[in-house]
Structure formats: C-alpha cells, structure tokens
C-alpha cells in the first residue's frame, strides 16, 4: 500500500518535506526521500525526515566502495592510481569519474559537495541511533552489466559522449536542479535517456530500481527511511511490493566469445600479411615493410608522449610499444606509456578528478 502522502504529503504528514513518500509493506513503514545529489534543499529534506521519523533503519543509495569514498574523501583523493588498479578497483575509479564530473561542476557552482545528502543521511542515522544499510548494487557490477549490454556502435557513441561531456561548460543554477527533482520532469529526462541508449537504461536504472527496492524492503526494522535519487523513486514505488531475487542482478557478464576471439584474430591476420609479403616480395621487401611499420608507429607515439611532456622513459616505452600493440586493438601503446609514467610519477585520484578543469588550459 502506498499512503496518500505520496500525493499530498503536506496534508497527511505536515512535518515532512513534500518529496517524501510513505509506503506500507508487510507491517513496515517506509519513508522514501527523493533527492538531487547536488542540492542544499535535499540535505535539509533528509535531516528533517530522519529527525521527524526517528526510524529503526536508514537505507541510502550507496554501495560499500562509494560509501568509503564519500565518508573519507581525503583518503580516496590521495590514493595512488596504480594501487587502485592493482586492487581491481579500476571500475570503481571509472565510475567515480563518470558520475561526479557533471555533478562536481554543478556543486562548485552551488557551493555543495556531490552526494552531500547521502552523507547527511549517514550522520543523521548515527545521531538518532538508527542502523545504516547500504542499499545500492556494487557499482563495478553495474558498470560491467551496462557495458556488456551495449553493442559496438553504442559503445563508440557512449564513449564519445562521455569525452565530450568533459568539455561542457553549461551554466546551471539551483532553481534548475530543484526543478529536475520533480518526477514528471525526471520522467521526461529518463525517457530521453531510454530512447538514446535503451540497452543502457536497463542496467543503470531499471535493475537498480529493483535492487534498491528489495534491499530497502528486506532491511531490518519496522520503521525505515530510504534516501535515493529522485529519478529512482517511481521505479522503487512500483517494485517494492514485489519480491525479486537479487542473485541474477548481482552477476557480472562474461566477455563474449566474439570479443575473446577478435583479440587474437587481428594479430594473426596482420602477421599472415607479413608472411605473405615475405613469400611474394622476398626477404628484402618484407624487412623494409617491418622497418616502415616499426618507425611510423614508434615515432608518432613517441612524438605524442613528448608533446604531453612525458618522462624520457615514457617516451622510450611509447616508441617500442606502439609497433607491437598495433597488432592487437585491445592493447594500446598509450596504456603502456601511461603505466610507465604512473610508475615514474605516481598520480593520485585527485589528479584525475581535477582533469576537467586542468584541460581547460593549454598548459
């Protein structure tokens, strides 16, 4: 049962903000707070709701990795990127950069840290003695399922839009943020997103709606407050009465047989062409082709590393790696050069987070 507070919360529950939905599920009272992740008003909504309800449990739209990064941002920002990759958290780093880039620009404009309302929820939960439940799916699983759902053309399109998004400097004010929290406008935004990337909407939004709903429903306590992004509210309201197994939503897809075979097929094809050239043109012609291949790839890659002010070892590694990595489209010379540069001058997470501002100048 969804209480009338969903429609007219200010009449039924005058002490709560208008974006709070009261739900009854199996003798539980659940108060769902829809927020914007960069909004002063959302921070106030969260604090006001938790203090008014004094719930047994507070559920937040966070997983374990994002929770640690949010509650100890200095440690995360100072983390060595090589360490992040070595511990298998590259997807967590990627998601952090992707999801906070636009939010950080808005937050800087409005003077608020992205995710402040989630952080406020954790603090308010502690203040009222409520248990805290991290209700979101592991972000690495979400990203892997999202990427696995995309076709080759869609992946190229998504990658280009993500890169282009770094250069966006569109101004946005707090009034616009608050308007976006209105469900009818969010529905329009999500519909546009679904039309643009239908395969991506399912793992990023629909599956997480189900996951959040079931985690909130199954959390201990008879009286709960759940703090989620406003875009998830309609899906959670629809799914929370059902009982959906979470096992299938927690599985990361395996690479397709085509992608596994492609990384070997292309190098074999290139080597076959070299061998064919040897038999048709002779040893001298084949060696000349190898030299040209080596020099063109090596020199251009080394030139790029030099322009980027790379370390001498980085430039050297780019020169020797490029001819070899060109045989395999799944390994890039830039990856090799980047790893060498990271070894010589260890970058921190904050260096990548500051990248959108850094690329605004030639230096």
N, C-alpha and C positions, 0 to 999 in steps of 0.2 A: 504494500500500500504506500502510495506517495501522498503525503499530507498536503492539504490545501496551502500550506506555507510555500509550496513550490510556486503557486500563482500569486498569492497575496501575503507574503511573509510579514510585511509590515503591519497587517491586521491581526493575524493569528499569533505571531511571535514578535511583538513590538520591540523587544530588547535585542533582536538580531538584525544584521545588515540585510538588505533586500536580495542579495545574491546567495543566500543560504537556503538550501532545500532540505526539508525534514522528510526522512524515509523511515518506514517501519518494515523490518524484515525479521521474521522468526523471533518475535519478542525483543527485538533490538531497536533502539532509536539511533538513527544515523543522521548526522547533520553534515551535509555536503556543501563545502565552501568553494565556489568557483572564483578563481583569481587570475590576474595578469601577472606575469613573472617580473615585471618592472613597473610597479605601481605602489605609491605611498598608501593609497586607499585600500589596496589589498592587504597590506601589512596590518593596517588598522582593523580591517574586517576579521582577519584571522585572530588577532589578540582579543578583540571584543567577543567573538563567538566562543572561543575556548574558555575565557573567564566567566561568561554567562552560563554556559552549559556545564562546565567542570566535569568533563567526560572521564570515563574509565580509560579510554584509549584515544590516541590521536594518530591517524594514518596520514602519511604525506607522500606526495608523488616523487619519491626518490628511491634509488637503489643504493646498495651498500657503497659502491665506489663514488657515486655523486654525492652521497651524504658526507663521506670523509672529506672530499674536496671542498664542499661547501662550508663545513664546520671548522676546517683547518686550512684556509686558503693560502696562508703564507708557506706552509709546508709543501702544498701542491705546486705553487708557483716556483719554488726553489728546487723542485725535483729535477734531477738530471734526466734529459730525454732518453739517453742511452739506457738508463735504468728502467724507464717506463717500458721501452721496447723489450728489454731483456726479461722483464717480469710478465710479458704477454699482455700488457695494458695499452697497446697501441690503439686499439679500437676505442678505449675509454678516452684517450687523449684526442683522437679524431673527433669523437662525439662532443667533447667539451669545447673544442674549437668551433665546430659547425654550429652548435646550438647556442653558443654565447656570443658569437660575433655580432649579430644584429642587436641582440639584447644588450650587449655592453655599450653599443653606440647610443641606444635609447637611454640606458641607465646613466650614462655620462651626461647626457643632455638634461635628464630629470633629477640628477643627483641621488641615484639609488642603485644599489648593487643588485644585479640579476639574481633572482631566487631569494630575495630578502624575505618574502612572505613565508617561504618554506622554512627558512632559518628561524623566523619569528615563531612558527608553529612548534618547532623543536624546543625553543626556550619556554614558550607558554605551557607546553605539556609538562616540562620539568617543574615549572612554578606551581601548577595545580596538582602535581603528583600523579599525572596520567602516564600510562605506558606508551612508548613510541613505537609505531610499526612502519617500516619502510615498505610501501605497498607497490612500488613500480618494478617492472621487469628489468633484469640486468641489461644495461644499455648496450653491452657488447653483443648480446644475443639479438637485441632489437636491430642493431645495425647490420649484423650478418644476415638476418632474415630479410631485411629491407633490400640490401644489395643483391641477395640471391633471387629476389622476386623481379628484378629489373632485367630486361633484355639488353643486348649490346648497345643498340641505338639509344635506349633510355638512359643507360649508364653514361654515355657520352654527353647526352643532353643535361643530365643532372650534374655531372662534373663541371660542365661549362657554366651552368647557372650558379653553382657554389662559388666558383672562382670569380665570376662577375659580381657576386654579392659582396665580395670583399671591397670592391671599389665604389659601392653605393654610398652616397653621402646625403641621402634624402633626409630632410629635417622632419622631426615628429614631435608633437607636444603631448602633454599628459592628458589633455582632453581626448585626443585621438586614441590613446591607449585605453582610456576608460570606455570609449565607445565600442572598442573592439571586444570588450568583455560582455557586451550584450549578445545573447545567444543567437538572435536572428542574424546579426552581422557575422558572428563567428561561423554560423551555418553556411553563409554565402562564401566566406573565405575558404572553408573546408571543402565546399563543393567545387570551387575553382581548382583547389589543390587536387581533388579527386579526378577532375577532368584532365588535368595536366599530367598527373602521374598516378593512374588508377592502381597500378601494381604496388606503388609505394604507400598509398593511403592505408592499405590493409594492415601491414605490419607496424607502421608508425602510429596509427591512430586507432583503427578498429580493434586490433588484437590487444592493444594496451588498454582500451576501454574495458574489454572483457577481463583482462588480467587485474586491473585496478579494482574493478567491481568485486571480483571474487576474493581478492586479498582483504578488501575492506569488510566484506560480508563475513569472512571466516576469522577475522581478528577477534581476540578475546575481549570480553566486556559487553555489557548490556547497553551502554551509552557511549557513542563514539562521535568524534568529529573527524572528517576527512577533508584534507586540503589538497585540491588538484587544480590544474589549469582549467580555465573556463571552457575551453574547447572540448574537454573530456566529459563535461557534465551531462550533456544529452545522452551520450553513449552509455555512461555509467548508470544513469537513471533507467535506461531501457534494459540493461543487462543484470542489474543487481538482484532482481527477483529470481533469476535462473541459477542453475548450478552447473557451471562449466569446469571440466577438469583442466588443470593448468599444465599438465605434463606435456601435451602437444605444443603448447605455446612457449615452452622453455627450451625447445630443441633448435640448435643452430644447424642450418642446412649444410650438406657436404658439397664440395665442388662438383660440378657436372663432369660427366665422362668426356664431353667435348672439350671443355677448358683444360682438363688434365692432358688430353692427347695433343691439343693445339700447341702447348708449350714445347713439345718435342717435335711435332711435325714441321714447324717453320725452320728450326735449326737444321734438321735433316735435309729439308728442301734446299736451303742455301748451300750446305756442304755438297749436296748432289750436283748443284750447278757448277761449283768449283771443280769437282771431279770431272764432270762432263767437259768443262773448258780445258782441263788438262789433256784429255784424250783427243779433243778436236783441234786445239790450238798449240799443243805441245807444252813442255816444261817452262820455256821462257815466257810465253804468253800467260800461263797460269800464275807464275810468280809475280809478273807485272800486275795482274789483277789483284792479287793478295796485297801487294805493296800499296796500290791505289786505295783499296778498301781500308787498309790499316791507317794510312796517312790522313785520308779525308775524315774518317770517323774520329781518329785520335786528335788531330789538330783542332778541329772545330770544337770538340768537347773541352779540350784544354783551354782554348780561347774563351769559351763561356765561363769556365771556372776562374780564369784570370780576370775577366771583366767583373765578376762577382767578388773580387778581392779575396779569393780563396788562398789558403795556406799553400806553400810550394808543394808539400806532399799531396795536397788535394788536387792540384793541377796535374801532377805527375800521375796520380791514380786515375784521373779522368782520361788522360791520354791513352793509358794502357787498357783501361776497362772498356772504353767505347767500342773498339772493334770486336771484342768478344761478346759484350752484352747486346750488340746489334743483331746477333744471331738468334736472340731469344727476346720476343716482345714483352715477356713477363718479368724481365730483369732490366733495369735502366742504369746507364752509366752514372746518371745523377744520384742514384741510390748509393752506389759505391763511393762516389766522391763525397756525398753527404755524410756517410758513415765515417770516412777518414777525417773530414772536417770536424765532425762531432767528437771524434777521439782526440783530436789535437786541441780544439777549443770547445769544451763541453757546454752545449746550450742548455738553458733551463726552460721549463714550461712557460714561464712568463715571457720569454723571448718570442715564442710562437703566438702567445695571446696578444702581444703588442704588435704583431705583424701588420694588421690592417692600418694602424697609424704609421708604422715605420715605412711602408711602401708609398706613403703619400709624398715623400720627398725623394729626390734623385739619390742623395747620399744613402 
